């Protein structure tokens, strides 16, 4: 441990935890009371999305609930819990949030796990899909500030144990389809008993039950979806926890990276008409040692600025997180240890993770939020153990040569049980802020107070006005390798982030060009002004 503690250094950015000041009062409650129901340790997610199209990011937080018997004395405490929608009231640089859950018509009383953001009807308004232990929910944005529950009518009320999900137009017909990760076939009535090394009762791992099959739903374009999971040529591979749509080979179609817990990961290569699982061939199913790992969160970014998206996955303690370098030659290689990411992550169980340039120097950094899933000392009288609490981690990218673990010196370093993580520019000031969901502790909203930097933001839209998912954006500065990023909302763990692209420019202000490619069409911004957002709209 001493070997990697020496890597910690003071950061040149400040993450100011501001949830209460901003009007956000929310706690994900898992209802744990000593029965060790497995779903208690896997929620919940968060979505940053502009649901009212006013130019700033709103916030949706998934809620847990109660899994015990209805006649238990604690049951009534959870009867009114629901996911919550907070509207961003940003005006003249003053950031704040107002709870609009009731005004929006939300009544999400499911035992929630995660959330995905998409535009299922092509009207430009962003809809929500909530995964759950139980029936998942599809909420359509009506465009008037309200949402409508169309779970049953849309055919997407899958009743497995949903974790992460993503909207992706896999067949290129212009309608966003839906991929849902399902975890394991867990039954409350037959709750398996597992034990810690000291013989105390503990949570089980995914091998306690058979893995559940993931789902692929094709959007029919009429408000309904059909289950086309048969297109997945291996119906059940592992306990799915994370998913990300990205174009790993830059051939113009979005592929799917699926993070499985304790089983081989999957990379579904998109042939347009069908999906082919190629994770083992491409080098991302297993670690560099040839072993499956307990994968939870997943992030993709061009960390080394070679123009191709690399992958990063979070894992269980005693396993390191894993960095897969995209060589650009049709395969990935494990570069975790070489880049300094192995040893610092060994004591931690990572869930949410995002690639984001926190110090705006032009190189994508990594944020990981952690929290254990097994106790080594048993639970205390309150049904919780401090052994589950872990600190979160930030790794600063040193120009592609290595990642250095840094401390913020603030609330981000507090030991909590963190799960969901999303990144986005909440105050539209040109740097990324962070939202962290913790089990049975208040959600944390970290406002990035970086003061000296230059930047440029690109907001890429399709013809309907929604985010142009899958668009490639590159930023060229004189004498430097281009920065490349992709428009997406998915990844991390059970969460959705800001679809806008932010490029850090460091101390430079002269941008040669911004190039945006979407569905075969290319648009270029020549010498755009820095330190502001630019909109690019396509006719498809």
N, C-alpha and C positions, 0 to 999 in steps of 0.2 A: 504493500500500500504506500509505503514511503517513496517508492520509486516514481509513482505518478503524481503524488501530492505536490512535488516540486514543480510541476507544470502549471499550477494555478498562478494566475497573475491578475493584476487589476485590469478591468476592462475599460474601454474608452466610450462606453455607452451606459446609460442609466435606465433600468427598468423600474418604473414607479408603480407599485401596486395601488390601484385606484378604484377598486370595485365599489366600495361604499360611497366614496366621494362622487362617483358617476351615477349613483342611484341603482346599482345592481345588488340585490339581496337574494341570493339563491344558494342552496346547498343540495347537491345530489345525495339523496338518502337511499341507502341500499336495504334498509330494514333488517339488518343482521341482528339476530337475537340468540345465537349459540347453536343453531342447527346446521350451520355450514353448508347452506344451499349454494352450489357453485356459482350461479349467476350473480350472487352478491358481490363478487370481486372483479367483474368484467365491465361494468358501466362506469361512466356514461360519456356521451359525446357533446360536441358544441358545433354550431354552424355560424359563420359570419357571412351574411348575404344581404344585398340591398333589396328587401322585399317590396318597398314602396317606391322604388325607382327615383329617389330624391338625391342620389349621388353620394350617399354615405352608407357605411356598413351597419346593418342591424344585427341582432344577436338572438339566436335560439338555443336554449339549453334543455337537453333531454333529462327527464326525471326517472328515478327508479320506482320504489314503492315497497310493497309488503308481499312476501311469499309464504308467510306462515298461515295458520288457521284463522278464520274470520272471528272466532270467539276468543282469541288471545287478547289479554288486557292491552297490549300495545297496538293492536290492529287498527283501532279507531284513529290513531295518530297519522295514519297514511291514507285515509279515505279520500282526502281532498287534494292530494298531491298531483300535480300535472306538470308537463313540460311548459317552459315559459318563453314568451317572445318579448324582447325588449327593443323598442324603437329608438334609433339614434337621433338625438335632437341637435346635432352639431349646427351651430350658427355663429358666424363671425369668430371662428376659431375656438369657441367654447363648446367642449364636449360634454354630453350627458346622455342618459338613457331613461326611458319611461316604459313601465310595464304595460304592454298592449295585448296581453294574452286574451283577456276576455273580449276586448274590442275586436280582435281579429277572429274570434270564434273558435279558439283552440280549446279542446277538452281532451287532452292526451293523457289518459289515465292508465295506459299500458305500462308494463314494467320495462321501461326504455333502456336501450343499450347505446345506440348510435344514431347518426343522422347524415343524410346525403342531400345535396342541393342540385336541382335540375329544372329544365323547362319542358315539361312533358307534352304540352299542347301547342308549343311553338308560338306563344303570344308575347314572349319577351319577359313575362313575369315569372319569378323564380318560385318553384314548388319545393316541398319538403317530403322526404321519405324517412320515416322513423323506424329503425330496427328495434326488436324487442325480444325478450324471453316470452314468447306467446305470439299473438298476431301483430305483424308489422302494420304500419299505417302510412297511407299516401294522402298528403294534404295538398290540394290544388289551390294555388293563389288566384283569387278571383279578380285581382287588379284594382279593387276598391278598398284595400286595407283589410280584407277578410279572407279567410281560408275555408275550404270545404273538405270534409273527410270523404274521400272517394275510394277508400281502401277496398271494400268489397266490390264496388262497381267497376273498379279498374282491373280487378283480378290479381292484385299484388299483395293481398293480406296473407302472406305466407306465415304459417303458424309454427315454424321451427324456432330455433334459437338464433336469431339474426344478430350479427355484430356490426361489421362495416358493410357499406354499399357504395356503389358509384353509378352515375348515369353516363352511358357511353353509346354513341351511335355506331355499333359494331358493324352493321350491314350497309351503312352509307346511304340510307334512304331519306335522310333529313330529319328523322325522328329519334329522340334520345331513348335508348333502351336502358335496361336496369340489370346490374349484376349485384347479387346479394350473397355475402359470406354467411354461411351457417356454421355453427360451432360443433357441438356434439348432441347426441340424443339423450338429453338429461330429463329425468322424470322426478318431480318433487315427491311423489308417493313412494318412490324407491330410491331415496337418497343414499348413495353409497357412503360408507364410513371410512375415513382415512385418518392417518395419525402422523404427527410430527416425530422426529427422531427421539424425543423425550417421552414418547407414548401419549402425549396430550392430543386431544381431538384437533384435527386440522382440515383445511380445504383439500380436496382432491385435485389431481391433475387431469388433463384431457384423456388420458388412457383409462380412466374409470368407466368410460362409456364409449360406444361406437361413434365414429365421426359422422357428422350430418352432411348431406350433399348440398353444395352451393346451388343457387338458382340463377338462371338467366331468363329474363322476361323481355320479349320483343314488343316494342311500342307499335301498335297497329295504326296509329294516327287518328283514332276516333275516340280517344280518352280511355281506351282499354289496352291491356297487355295480354300476350299469350306466353305460356310457359314453354320455352324452347331449350330447356336445360339439357335435352338429349343431344344438342350440338356440342356439348362438352364431352369430348371423347373418352374421358375418364370420369364417370359419374361421381364417385366419392374418393377423394385422395387424402384429405386431411381435415383437421379442425381449423376452419377458416377464421381469421381474426382481422386481417387487414387487406385492403385492395386499392390498387392505383391503376388508372388508365393512362398509358403513355406510349409514344411511338419510338420504341427502342432502336429500330433500324432506319428511322427517317424515311420510310417508304410511303408515307401519307395516310396510313391507317393506324388507328389506336389499338394497341395491344393491352393485355391485362396482366398485371403482376399481383399474385395472391400470396399473402403471408399466412402460413399454416403453423399452428402451435404443436411442436414436437414431431411434425411430419414434414416431408419434402415440400418446399414451396413450389408454386406453379407460375410459369410464364406462358400465357395463352397467346400464341402468334395469330394475328388476325389476317386471314386470307380473303376477307370480304364476304364470302359465302359461308365460311365455317371457321372455327377456331381450333388450333392445333396446340397441344401442350408440349412445350419444348424447353422447360426449365432446366432439365438435366443436361441437355445438349448445349444450351447457352451458358451454363455455369452458375445459375442462381438458385438451384433447388437445394443445394447443400453448402456447408461451409467449405473453406479451402482445405480443411482436413477430411472432407468427404462425409460429414455427419449432418443429419437433420438437426435443426435447432428450434427452440420455442419462439417462433416469430410472432410478433404482435403488430408493431407499427411499421409503416413503410413510407419512404420519401424518395423522390427522384429530382435530380438537378444536374446541371453541367458544372460539377464542382471543379474540374480541372481545365475547363474552357477549351475542350477539344471539339465542341459542337455536338456532342452526343450525351444523352442523359444517363448519368450514373445512378446507382441504387444504394439506399441505406436502410437497414432493417434493425429494429430493436428486439432484444431477446431477454431470456430469463437470467437471473443471477447464476454465476459460475460459468455461463457462456458469455462470450463477448458479443456486443452488437457487431453487425457485419456490414462492411462497405464493399460493394461490387463495382469495380471500375468497368465502364463500357469502353472497350478498346476501339470501337468503330469498325472492327473487322468481323462483326457477326457473333461475338461472344463477350462474356464478362469474366473478370478475374477478381478473386478475393484479395483486397489490398488493405485490410483492416489494420493489421499489425504494423505494416510499413508506414501507414499514415498516422500512427499514434492513437488509434481509436480502440484498440483491443483492451489493454490493461486497465484503463480508467473505468471501463464499463463493467468489468467482471463482478463487482459486488452488488450490482443493481439489476432490477427487473424493469426494463423499459417498455413503455406503452406508446403514448403519443410522440411523434417526431415530425419536425418540419425543417425544410431547407430554406433559409432566409438570410439575407445579408444584413446582419444586425448593426455592424459598424459602417456600412455603406462604402466599403473600400473596393467594391467590384468583384468580390469573391464570396460565394455562397457558404454560409456557416451552417451549423447544425444545432438544433435544440432538441433535447430529449427529456421527457418527464417520466418519473419513476415511481414505483410503489410495489412492494412485495406481494406475492400471492400465497406464500406459505409462512407460517409462524414457527419459530423454533422454541417458543416458551409457552405456548397455549394462550388462550384469550383471558383478558382480565374481567372484572365484574361487570364492565360495561359492554361486553361482547366485542372488544377490540383490543388489539395488541400493538404496542409501540414498535414491535419488530416489523410490522407492515410498512412503517413510515420510512421514506427514503428522500434524500435531497435530489433535486433536478439538476440537469447538466447543460452547459453551453460549450460548444467546441468552435473556436474561431479558426477559419481556414487561412493558413499562411501561404497564400498565393499558389495553392495546389500542391505544395510540397509536404505538408502535414497539417494536422488539426491540433490546436492547443486548448486544453480544458481551462476555463476561466471562471472566476467567482464574481458574482454581481455585488456581493456585500449587502444584499437586501433580502426582501421577502421571497425572492425566487429561490434562494438557497435554503429555505425552511424545509424541514423534514415532514412530508405529508404523504398521502396515498393518492398519487396523481394518475389520471387515466387519459381523458381527452385533451387535445391540444390543437388550437387553430391559430393561424397568423394572418394579420391584415392591418391595413393602415386605417385605424378607427377614426383618427382625427384629421386625415387627409393632409398631413404635413410632410409626407415623403419618406417616412421610415415605417417599418413594420412593428406593430404591437402584438402582444400575445395574450391569449385567453386559455387558462388551465382549469380543468374540472377535477375536483378532488373528491374522494369518497368521504361522505359524512363531515365535510368541512366546506366553508364557503368557497365559491368559485373565485378565482383570482384573475384580475384584468391588469396586465402590465403595459403601461404606456411608455414607449421608448422615447427617452428625453435626449437623444443624441443631438448635439447643438451645432457642430461644425462638420458639414458634409455637403456634397452636391449630389443630385439625383435626377432621374427622369422616370415618369410613370406612363405606362401605355395601357389604355383601356380598350380592348379589342372586342367588338360587337358583331353579331350576325345580323341578317336583314330584319329579324324580328325584334332586335334590340337587346337580346340576351347575350351572355358571354360566349365568344366564339371558341368553344372548348376544343382544344387540340391545336390551336394556332401557334405557330413558331414565331418568336420575336427575337431579333438580334440587335445588339447595340455595338457600334463600331466607334472607338476612339482612336485618334492618331497614334500610331506606333505601338498599339496594344492588340493582343488577341481579342477577338470579339466576345462579348458576353451573349449567351443564348439562354432563353427561357421559354416556357410553354404555358399557355393559358389552361388552367385547371382549377378545380376546387377540392378534389378528393385527396386521398392519402392520409398521412398521420395515423391516428387510430380512431375509428368511429366518428370522425369529425370532418368538417368542410371549411376551407379557408377562402380568403380574398382571391377572386379570379384575376385581378389586375396584376400586371407585371411591373415590378420595381427594379431599376438598375441603379446601384451605387456607383458614383463617379469619382469618389475621393475628392481630391483638390482640383480636378479638372472641370471645365465647363464647356469646352469645344467638342461637340459631338459631330462626327462626320455624317453618320446616317443611322436611322432606325429602319430595319427591314422587317416586314410582317408577312408571313405566308399562311394562307388558310384555304384548304380545299383546292389547291392547285393555283390559286391566284396570289400574286405578290403586290404589296403596296409599300412604297418607300417614303420616309420622311427625311428630307435632306436638311442637314444642319438645324435640327429642331432646338428650340430653346430649352435649357435645363431648368430644374427645380419647379416643374409643373407637370400636370397630367396632360396627355394628348390622347384624343379619341381617334380610333381607326375603325371604320364600319365597312363590312363586306355585304355584297348583294346576294349572298347565299346563306 
